[in-house]
Amino acid sequence: MMKNTWTIAPLILGTAVRDKSQTLLYRDYGVPLAGALLAWLLVNGDERVLVDAGAFGRVERPEVANRYDQTPEQRMEPQLKRFNTSCDQIRLVINTHLHLDHAGGNDYFPKATFVVQKKEMEYAQNPLPIHRGAYDVDFSNMTFEYADGDAEILPGIRVVFTPGHSPGGQSVLVDTEKGLHIIAGDTITHFINMEVPPGTSFWPNGIYVDLRDCYWSLDRLRDLGGFILPGHDTLVMKKELYP
């Protein structure tokens, strides 16, 4: 492997079926669409970085189990074990945003530092009433470092600011031996969001705080030209390792 290039392993931490209109704004009402709770293990030699952590934490919460399905094999420990990794080996977690389904599993990593956008944490601490459930995670015992816009996290790993779905969303840019790969979080949730005519904007999903910001972020990721890994598509599991 070239220096400062990484591999990306998708981890499936649960599943759920939602209305397709949550994925494609104003389209396909009443059509079911299966999705996945995903995390991403980035590996470069002995280095391990996790992007997102799913909804299920170390302690079972009925409100999570009622919303998502998880088999024993989809728990965090066996998913990491597939790649000879344990929770204690993870010292850095990048959260694309702080919604429950991406940060609920943060408590698996008591030794880790968590990287999130400053604007995201500010909003998580005081969300609008309709969004309080989305941020129902106790972050008080976690160590955070804050990005304020685009930032290099490690050689070969960067974050770029992609608001819209949430006020402080970020996407993770990963250099691999086959070029740039982009972990989009919920800026792009499924591959079908990108099935649009060439040169046009990707289709936004149905959950957002600012639709204009969504379009700005979608165009930004499109124009980067990398291979985009969406935040909830079960199809990413067709490959065990990217690239």
C-alpha positions as CSV (number, residue, x, y, z in Angstrom):
1,M,0.0,0.0,0.0
2,M,1.2,3.5,-0.8
3,K,2.0,5.8,2.1
4,N,-1.0,7.8,3.3
5,T,-3.5,5.7,1.4
6,W,-6.3,3.8,3.1
7,T,-8.7,1.0,2.7
8,I,-12.3,1.3,3.6
9,A,-14.4,-1.5,5.1
10,P,-18.1,-1.0,5.4
11,L,-19.6,-2.3,8.6
12,I,-23.3,-3.1,8.8
13,L,-24.7,-2.4,12.2
14,G,-28.4,-2.8,11.6
15,T,-31.2,-2.4,9.1
16,A,-34.5,-0.6,8.7
17,V,-37.2,-0.2,6.1
18,R,-38.4,3.3,5.5
19,D,-40.7,5.1,3.1
20,K,-38.7,5.8,-0.1
21,S,-39.7,9.5,0.0
22,Q,-37.3,9.8,3.0
23,T,-34.5,9.0,0.5
24,L,-35.9,10.8,-2.6
25,L,-37.5,14.1,-1.7
26,Y,-41.1,14.4,-3.0
27,R,-40.9,11.0,-4.8
28,D,-42.2,7.5,-4.4
29,Y,-44.5,8.0,-1.4
30,G,-45.6,4.8,0.1
31,V,-42.9,2.7,-1.5
32,P,-40.8,0.8,1.0
33,L,-37.0,1.0,0.8
34,A,-34.5,-1.1,2.9
35,G,-31.6,0.7,4.4
36,A,-28.6,0.0,6.6
37,L,-27.0,1.4,9.6
38,L,-23.4,1.8,8.5
39,A,-20.0,2.6,9.9
40,W,-16.7,2.6,8.0
41,L,-13.4,1.2,9.2
42,L,-10.4,3.0,7.6
43,V,-7.1,1.1,7.7
44,N,-3.6,2.1,6.8
45,G,-1.0,-0.3,8.1
46,D,-1.5,-0.4,11.9
47,E,-3.7,2.7,11.9
48,R,-7.4,2.4,12.5
49,V,-10.0,5.1,12.1
50,L,-13.8,4.7,12.3
51,V,-16.3,6.9,10.5
52,D,-19.7,6.9,12.2
53,A,-20.9,4.3,14.7
54,G,-24.5,3.3,14.0
55,A,-27.5,3.6,16.4
56,F,-26.9,0.8,18.8
57,G,-24.8,1.5,21.9
58,R,-23.3,-0.9,24.5
59,V,-26.5,-0.7,26.5
60,E,-29.7,-1.8,24.8
61,R,-32.3,1.0,24.5
62,P,-35.9,0.0,23.6
63,E,-36.4,3.2,21.7
64,V,-33.5,2.2,19.4
65,A,-34.5,-1.4,19.1
66,N,-38.0,-0.4,18.2
67,R,-36.8,1.7,15.2
68,Y,-34.0,-0.5,13.9
69,D,-33.3,-4.2,13.5
70,Q,-30.0,-5.7,14.5
71,T,-28.8,-9.4,14.4
72,P,-26.0,-10.6,16.7
73,E,-23.6,-10.6,13.8
74,Q,-24.4,-6.9,13.2
75,R,-23.2,-5.7,16.6
76,M,-20.1,-3.5,16.7
77,E,-17.7,-6.1,18.1
78,P,-18.2,-8.9,15.6
79,Q,-18.2,-6.4,12.7
80,L,-14.8,-5.0,13.8
81,K,-13.5,-8.5,14.4
82,R,-14.1,-9.3,10.7
83,F,-11.1,-7.0,10.2
84,N,-9.0,-8.2,13.2
85,T,-9.9,-5.0,15.1
86,S,-11.4,-4.5,18.5
87,C,-13.2,-1.5,20.0
88,D,-10.1,-0.7,22.2
89,Q,-8.0,-0.3,19.1
90,I,-10.2,2.6,17.8
91,R,-8.7,5.8,19.1
92,L,-10.3,8.2,16.5
93,V,-13.9,8.3,15.3
94,I,-15.2,10.8,12.8
95,N,-18.9,11.4,13.0
96,T,-20.4,12.7,9.8
97,H,-23.1,14.3,12.1
98,L,-24.5,13.6,15.5
99,H,-27.9,12.0,14.7
100,L,-28.6,8.9,16.8
101,D,-28.2,6.6,13.8
102,H,-24.7,7.7,13.2
103,A,-23.5,8.5,16.8
104,G,-25.5,6.2,19.0
105,G,-22.6,3.6,19.0
106,N,-20.0,6.2,20.1
107,D,-20.0,4.7,23.6
108,Y,-18.3,1.6,22.3
109,F,-15.1,3.6,22.1
110,P,-14.2,5.1,25.6
111,K,-10.6,5.6,24.5
112,A,-11.4,7.4,21.3
113,T,-11.5,11.1,20.4
114,F,-14.5,12.1,18.2
115,V,-14.2,14.6,15.4
116,V,-17.3,16.6,14.5
117,Q,-18.1,20.0,13.1
118,K,-18.4,22.7,15.7
119,K,-21.7,23.8,14.2
120,E,-23.1,20.2,14.6
121,M,-22.3,20.0,18.3
122,E,-23.8,23.5,18.9
123,Y,-27.0,22.4,17.3
124,A,-27.0,19.0,19.0
125,Q,-27.0,20.8,22.4
126,N,-30.0,22.9,21.5
127,P,-32.0,21.5,18.6
128,L,-35.4,22.5,17.6
129,P,-38.1,20.4,19.3
130,I,-38.8,18.4,16.2
131,H,-35.2,17.3,16.1
132,R,-34.6,16.4,19.7
133,G,-35.2,12.7,19.2
134,A,-32.6,12.7,16.4
135,Y,-29.9,13.9,18.9
136,D,-30.9,11.6,21.7
137,V,-27.4,10.6,22.6
138,D,-25.4,11.4,25.8
139,F,-22.2,13.0,24.7
140,S,-21.1,14.2,28.1
141,N,-18.4,11.6,28.7
142,M,-16.9,11.7,25.3
143,T,-13.9,13.6,24.1
144,F,-14.5,15.8,21.1
145,E,-12.4,17.7,18.7
146,Y,-14.1,20.3,16.5
147,A,-13.6,21.1,12.9
148,D,-14.8,24.5,11.7
149,G,-15.2,23.8,8.0
150,D,-12.9,21.8,5.9
151,A,-9.9,20.1,7.7
152,E,-7.2,17.5,7.3
153,I,-7.6,14.9,10.0
154,L,-4.7,12.6,9.2
155,P,-2.6,12.3,6.1
156,G,-4.9,10.9,3.5
157,I,-8.1,11.7,5.4
158,R,-9.9,15.0,5.2
159,V,-13.4,16.3,6.1
160,V,-15.4,18.8,4.1
161,F,-18.3,20.8,5.3
162,T,-21.6,19.5,3.8
163,P,-24.5,21.0,5.7
164,G,-28.2,20.7,4.8
165,H,-29.3,17.4,6.2
166,S,-28.1,18.7,9.5
167,P,-26.6,22.1,10.3
168,G,-23.0,20.8,10.7
169,G,-22.8,17.8,8.4
170,Q,-19.4,16.8,7.1
171,S,-18.3,14.2,4.5
172,V,-15.0,12.3,4.8
173,L,-12.5,12.3,1.9
174,V,-10.3,9.2,1.9
175,D,-7.3,8.8,-0.4
176,T,-7.0,5.2,-1.6
177,E,-4.6,3.5,-4.0
178,K,-7.3,3.8,-6.6
179,G,-8.1,7.5,-6.0
180,L,-10.4,9.5,-3.9
181,H,-13.3,7.9,-2.1
182,I,-16.0,10.0,-0.3
183,I,-18.0,8.8,2.7
184,A,-21.0,11.0,2.3
185,G,-22.9,10.4,5.5
186,D,-26.5,11.5,5.0
187,T,-25.7,14.2,2.5
188,I,-26.2,11.3,0.0
189,T,-28.0,8.3,1.6
190,H,-28.4,5.9,-1.4
191,F,-26.9,5.3,-4.8
192,I,-30.3,6.2,-6.3
193,N,-29.8,9.8,-5.2
194,M,-27.0,10.0,-7.8
195,E,-29.1,8.6,-10.6
196,V,-29.6,11.9,-12.4
197,P,-28.7,13.3,-15.9
198,P,-25.0,14.2,-16.2
199,G,-24.2,17.7,-15.0
200,T,-27.4,18.1,-12.9
201,S,-27.7,18.1,-9.1
202,F,-28.0,14.9,-7.2
203,W,-31.5,14.3,-5.8
204,P,-31.8,15.4,-2.2
205,N,-33.2,13.2,0.5
206,G,-36.3,14.0,2.4
207,I,-34.8,14.8,5.8
208,Y,-33.1,18.2,6.0
209,V,-32.9,21.5,7.9
210,D,-32.0,23.7,4.9
211,L,-32.7,22.6,1.3
212,R,-30.5,25.3,-0.2
213,D,-27.6,24.0,1.8
214,C,-28.4,20.5,0.7
215,Y,-28.1,21.4,-2.9
216,W,-24.8,23.3,-2.3
217,S,-23.4,20.2,-0.5
218,L,-24.7,17.8,-3.2
219,D,-23.1,19.8,-5.9
220,R,-19.9,20.1,-3.9
221,L,-19.6,16.3,-3.6
222,R,-20.5,15.7,-7.2
223,D,-17.8,18.1,-8.4
224,L,-15.0,16.5,-6.3
225,G,-15.1,13.6,-8.7
226,G,-14.4,10.8,-6.3
227,F,-16.2,7.5,-5.7
228,I,-19.1,8.3,-3.4
229,L,-20.2,5.9,-0.6
230,P,-23.7,6.8,0.5
231,G,-24.7,6.7,4.1
232,H,-27.4,4.1,4.3
233,D,-27.4,1.9,1.1
234,T,-27.2,-1.8,1.7
235,L,-25.5,-2.2,-1.7
236,V,-22.2,-0.9,-0.3
237,M,-21.9,-4.3,1.4
238,K,-21.5,-6.0,-2.0
239,K,-17.8,-5.3,-1.5
240,E,-16.0,-6.2,1.7
241,L,-13.3,-3.7,1.1
242,Y,-12.9,-0.5,-0.9
243,P,-11.2,0.3,-3.3
